[in-house]
Amino acid sequence: MKLSELISVLPFYDVSTSLDDIEISSVQADSRNVDSGCLFICIEGFTVDGHDFIEQAVNHGAQAILAEKDVKASVPVIRVADTTKAMAIVASKFYEYPTRQLPLIGVTGTNGKTTITYLLESIFNQFKKKTGVIGTIQMKIGHDSYPVHNTTPDALYLQKTFQQMKSKKVNTAIMEVSSHALDMGRVHGCDFDIAVFTNLSQDHLDYHQDMKDYLHAKSLLFAQLGNTYSEERKKFAVINEDDPHFSVLQKSTAQHVVTYGYQHDAQVKAEDIHLEVTKTRFTMHTPVGSTRIRSNLIGKFNVYNMLAASAAAICANVPLAVIKDALENVQGVDGRFQPVDGNQDFAAVVDYAHTPDSLENVLQTIKGFAAHNVYVVVGCGGDRDKTKRPLMASIALEYADQAIFTSDNPRTEDPKAILTDMTDGLHADHFTVIENRRDAIFHAVNIAETGDIVLIAGKGHETYQEIGHTRYHFDDREVAEEAIQAKEY
C-alpha cells in the first residue's frame, strides 16, 4: 500500500518530504519486528519509548517513521499529536477495516468477562457459527488457540487478528475489553455491534485515579457504539440492570439498550433461582420467550454471566432453544470455580477471584452449600492497587472459617510488605500467614477434613507466578492436586 494513501486517513499530520513513491508492506510498533518496507510507529509506553528505537528500526528496513515527538531520521518522519490513536486509525486502514464485515461483540466490566466470552462462544458454536475469541486466557480462531499477553491487545495486533478471522471465515468475533484498553485507545477502529457490561467493583485503582475514572473508562465502549442507526446492522448495549452504575452506562450510549438481571424488571430476567452444590437452575424470561435452564455452572454470579451471554445472543438473533442447549452443555471455564478432584473426601476449588467483589461472590456461593469448614488461600498482586488488600483480607475472614494469606504475583514488591498491607489492623485470630504459595496450598489441603471446602483464589487459569521480573511456572490446580495426593488420610 502507498504510504500517502495509508496516512490519508489521519486528520492532521506534518511531513517534510514527498511520500508518493513509498510502498508500505507492514506496520509495526516494536522495532524488533521491523523488516524491509515497514512503517514504524513510535509509541511511548510506561517503561519503553519507541522514539528511542528509530535508528534500530531504520537499520532493520523501516521505510518511514510515525512519531509524536520532534525526531530526526534518514527516512521520512510523519509527525502526529498522538501516535496511539494514529496507530489505531492506520491499522484499521492497512488491514482493510475487517470489523466492518465481521460482527463483533465486546464484553467489559470488573468480573465475569472471560466466562461470558466463552459462554457466547459455546452459544454461537451451537448455532453452527464459527467464532473468534480474544480474552484473558487465550486467543482462538475456530478451534485453533494462540497465547495472548494483554486482556485486550494493542490496535495493530487486534486489526491483524480480525483480518485473519475474516479470512478464515469467522462468523462472529467475541472480545474481552479491559478498562486499560479503552482508556489507552487500543480498541479505536473496532466496529462493535454489541457491547456487554457485567458489573463494576474496585479494581485497577493503581491505574485509574478513582472509581469514577474507572467507570468512565468502561463507559467508553458504549459511547463508541456511535450515534447513527442502521436497519442492516443494528447495534446493542447489553447492560446489567442490577449494577448500581446501570444508569451511567445506559446514558453513555445512543444505541438500543437491552437489560438483564433478576432484582429489577429487566428484559432478560432470571426467576425461581435454585443454587445447588453441583448445578444451578432458574427460569429465564426474554423478549423472545421463556425457558428453564439447568446449568453445571455454580453460583449467582454465574446466573448473571448466563443472562448477559443470553441477552447478547438474542440481540444477534440466536434462537432461544439454541441458547438453552448451549448453556446446559457448558462444563465450565479454566480457572473459574474449577474443582480439583483427586478422589479426596473434601472439596478443592480454584478460582480467579482477585478483586474484593469477586472473592466475596465466590465465598458467598461456597457458604451457601458448605456443610463443614471453609478454608481460603488468597493473596494480592504486587505493583497493583494497594487499597484493595485489606478489603480482600476482611472478606476472606468474614466468610471463611480459616484464611491462609500468601503470595499471589508479588512482581517487584516485597511479598512480606504485601502481606502486611493485608493483615495490618485485623482483629481476628482465624488466619495464618504463609508467604510461600505452594506451602500455603499444602497447609490448607492438610488441615481440610471430610466435607470441608478449600478455595484457592486469585490466580485461576494462570500457569505462572511473577516474582521480580521473572515468571516461574506455577499452576494452583497442579499444586493442589500434588497436595491432595501427598496427604495422608
N, C-alpha and C positions, 0 to 999 in steps of 0.2 A: 504494500500500500504506500502511496506517495505520502511523505511526511506533511506536506502542505495540506493534503486532504484530511489526514488524521487529526491535525490540530485545528482544523477549521471549525470543529465543534466547540472549541473553547471560546467563552465570551470575550475575554481580553487576554492578550499576551504581547510580549515585546521580544522582537528578534532583530538582530542587526545585519543579517545576511539572507540571501535568497535560499528557499528550501525546495524549489521546484524539482530539482533533479535527484533528490534524496529518496531512496526506497527504504522502507522500514519492514523488516521481516519478523521482528519480535519486539516486545515491550517488557522491560524488567525494572524492578526496584532494588534488586540485590546484585551488586557488582560481580559477585562470584558466578552468577548465572548468565552474564552478558556474553554474547557472541557476535559475529560479524552481522551487520545490518540492524543492530538493536537501537531502540530509543531507550536511554537510561533515565529513569525518573528518580530524582533525589528526594527522599523522604527523611525528615528529621524525627527520629524516634526518641524514646525515653533514654536509651543508653547509647545509641549509634546514630550518627548523622550521615545520610547518604551523600551530602555535599562534600564530605571528606574523601570520597572514593571515586571522584570523577576521573582522575588520571588513570586509576586502575581500570575503570570501565572503558575508557578510550583505548587503552592498550589491549583490551580484550575484543575490540571491534565495534564499540558503540559509534553510531553514525551521528547522533545528536543527543543533547542533554536537555531535560526539562527540570528547571530549578526554580526555587523561590528566593534565592539569595543572589547577590551580585558576584558571580564566579567567572573565571576565565577557563577556556578550554580550546583545544586545537580543532574542535568540531563545533557546529552551530549550537548556541545555547538559547533555549526558549525560556523566557522569564515569565512566571505567573505569580499571583499573590498567594496561592495555596496549592501546593503540589499534591496533597492528599485528595482534595476534591477534584483537581485536574486529572489525577490518575484514574479516578472512578469514571469520569466522562470519557477520557481517551480509551480506557479499557473496554467500555461498552461499544464504542465506535469500532475499535480494532477487531473485536470478536463478533461484530455484526449484530449487536443488540439481541442476544439469544433469548432473554426473558420476555421479549415482545411476542415470541411464538411459543414459549414454554410456560404453561401455567405454574405459578409459584406461590407457595404457602409459607409464611413466616410466623414463627412462634417465639414470643418473648414473655418475660416475667421472671420472678426470682426462682420459683420452684416448678417442676413438672415439665419443663421444655423437652427434655430428652424422651421421657415416656410418651408425651403427646406425639412427637415426630414419629416414633416407632409404632404407635397405635395407628397413626394416619398411613404409614407405610403398609401395615397389615390390612387396613380397610381398602386401600386402593389396589393392592395385590389381589385381595379377594374379589375385587371388581374387575380383575383381569387387566389392570393398568400397570405399565412399567414405571417404577418410581426412581427418583434420585433423592438421597438424603444427605444433608450436611449438618453435623452436630458435634457434640462433646466427645462422643466415643469414637466416631469414625466418619468417613465419607463413603457413600455407597452409590453405585450406578447399577441398577438392577441387582444382581446377586454378587457383584464384584465390590470388594471393600478396599479402602485406602486409608492410611493414617492421616490425622489432622493435628495441628499444633495449637490452634485457637478455636474457641467455640464458633466464632464467625471469622473465617479467613479474610485477608485483605481483598480489595476490589479486583486486582489483577487475577488472583487465584480464583475468585468467585466467577468472574466473567469467562475465564478459560474453562472452568469446570462446567458452567451452564452450556457453553458451546459443545463440550464433549457429551453432555447429557442429551442435547438436541440431536447431535449426530448419531447417537446410539438409540434414538427413537424413544427416549423417556417421555412419558405422558404427563407426569406431574412431578415437580421438584418441591421438596419439603426441607425447610431450613430453620435451625435454631438461630435466633438473632439476639446477641448479647447487648447490654447497655453500652459497653465499651465500643462495640462496632457501630452502634447508632450514633454515639457521641463523636466518634472519630471519622464518621462518614464512609465507613467501609462498604455499606450497602447502597450508597448512591449509585444510580444506574441500574438498580434491580427493580424490575416492574412487578411488584407484588399484586396478586389477585385477592388473596385472603390473608389478613393479619390476625393472629390469635394472641390474646392476653391472658396469662394464667393467674398471677397474683403478684403482690409486691410486699416484701418484708425486708428487714435490714440485711444488707449485703453490699459489698464493694464500696464502703464508705472510705476506704483507703484511696479510691479514685475519684468518686463523686464528692462534692462539697458537703452535701447533706441529703436527706431523703427526698426533699423537694427537687433537687437537681437530678437525683436518681430516677424519680418519676418522670421528670421532663424528658430524660434520655429515652425512656421506654415509650413515651407518647409520640416520639418522632416517627416510629414505624407506622402509626396510624395517620399522622399528618401527611406522610409521604405517599399515602394511597392516592392522593390527588383530589382535585375539586370538580372534575368533569365526570359525566356518566356516559356509559356506552351500553347499548342494548346487546351488542355482540359479546362484550366482555365485562360483565358486572363485577364490581369489587365489593368485598365484605370485610367488616371489622367484627370479629368474634370476641366478646368481652365477658369476663366473669362478673356477673351482677352482684354476687355476694361479697366481692372485694370492696373495701372502703374507698378505693380510688376509682371506682367504676365511673362516676360522673365526669371526672377529669379526662379519662380515656375516651368516653363517649363524645365529649365536646371537642376532642382533638381531631376528629375525622369528619369529612363531609360525605363519606360513603355509607352504604347500608350497614346498620348495626344489628347483629344477631347476639342475643344474650343467652347465658347458660348459668346454672346454679341450682340450689334447692331451698334457699332461705327466702327467696323472693319469687315473684311470678315471672320467671324467666321463660324465654321462648323454647329453650331446650332444658327441661327440668327433670330432676330425679325426685321420686316419691317412694314411700314404702321401702326404705333402705334397710337391709339386713346385713350386718357385718359379722363374719364368722372367721375362724382360725385359718381356714383353707380357701375360702371363697367369699365373694360379695354378690348380693342380689339386690336389684332395685328395678322399679318401673321408670322408664324414660318416656316422657311426653315431648313431642316435637311438632313443628308446623306441618309435618307430613305424616303424622300418626303417632301411635304409642306402641311400646313393646316392653317385654320383660327381659332384663339382662341378668345372666348368671355368669360371673367372671371369676377367673383364677387370681386376679389382682386384688390385693388386700387393702382395706382402709378407706376412710372418707376422702383422703387426698387423691386416691385413685378413682373414686367416683367423679371428682372434678375433672381429672385427666380424661376419663372416658367421655364425659359430657362435652368437653372442649373439642376433642377429636371428632365426635359425632356431629357437633354443630358445624365444624369446618367442612366435613364430608357432605353434609346436607347442602351447604352452600355450593359445593362442587357437583351437585346433582347425583350423588351416590344414593341408591335406593336404601330404605331403612332396613330391609331384610338382609342386605349385604353387610351393612354396618353391624347389625346384631351378630351375624355369623362370625365376623372378624373379631369383635370384642370377646366373644365366648371362646374363641380358639387361641387367643394370645396367652402364652405361658408366662411372660414376664420380660423384663429388660435387664441386661447385665448391670449388676451393682445397685439395682433399685429393689429394696426389700427382697434380697436374694437369699434363699435358705442355703445353708451349708450342711449337707447330710452325710454323716459318717457313721450311721446306724447308732448314734448316741441316744440316751434317754432324756435329753433336754434339747431345746431348740437353739440354733445359732443362726443369726441373720446378719447379712452385710448390707449396708445402705449408704448412699452418697450424701445423706443429710449432713450439710456443713454450714447451715445457717440456723439461727435460733428458731425460726418458724418451722423449717423442715424437720429439725430434730424434735421439736415439740409434737408435730404431726405424727411422726413415726412412733414416738414413745406413747402418745395417747392411744394410737391404734393397738400397740402391744399391750398396754394396760387394760384395754377393753376386753381382751380374751386371755390374759395371763392368769394361770391357776396358782402359780407359786411366785418365786422371786424373779425380778427383772434386773439384769446387770447390763450396764452400758460402758463400752470402751470408746472414749472420744477425746479429741484434741482440737487444736486450732492452727491454721496455717500461718507461717511466718510471712512477713512483708505484706500483710493484708490488714484489713480493718481490725484494729485492736479493740474497739469499743464493744464488739460482739463477744469477746472472750468471756467476761464474767456472766453475760447472758446465757451463753452455751452451758457454762458450768451450773448455773442456777436451775436451768431447765432439766439438766441431767439429774440433779439432786431432787428436784420436785417429783419426778416420775419414776426414777429407778430406786430399787432397794439398796443398790451399791453402785457407785460410779468409779470407774478407773480412768483417771486423766492421764493422757500420754501425748507423745508427739504425733503430729499429722505430717505436713511437709514444712519443716522449720525454715527451709530456704536459708537466707543469710542471717537469720536471727538465732540467738541463743535459745535452745529448747527450754532451758530452765526458766528463762525470763518469760517465755510464752505461758508456761505452766503457772508461774507466779501471778501473771495477769489474770489467769482463770480463777485462781484459788484465793487471792487476797480478799480478806473480809468475809469469807464464808463462815457461817455459824452452823456447821453441821459436822457430824463425825462419821457419816456413811460414805466416805470417799477415800480412795487411795491414789497416790501419785506414783506412776511407774514410767519414767521417761522413755525407755526403750519400747517401741510399739510392739515388737514381737513378744517381749516379756509380758507386756500388758495383756495381750490377747491370750497367751498361755495361762496367765493368772486367772483371767475371767473364766476360761474353759475349765480350769482345775477346781474352782470353787463352785461351779454350777452342779446342781443335783437334779434328780429326777423331776421333770415337769417345769424346770426353770427355763428362762429365755435370756440369751446373751445377744445383745445388739452391738455390732461393731460398726461405728458410724464415722462418716467424714470423707472416706476415700472411694468407696463403692467400686466402680469399674477400673479405677486406676491400677496400673501394674508397676508402679514405681513409688519411691519415696525420695523427695528432693531435699538434700542436705547440702548447704553451701550452694555451689553452682553445679553440683553433680546429681544426676538421677541414678539411684540404685534400684535394682529390681526388688519390688515388694508388692505382694498381692494379698490383701486381707483374707480373701477366700482361701488361698493356698495355705497361709499361716494358720487360719482357723482349722482347716482340715488336718494339718500336721498336729496341732494341739489336741484335737479330738482323738486322733489315732494314738498319740503318746499318753493319753490319760489312762490311768489305771482305775478300772471300775471295781 
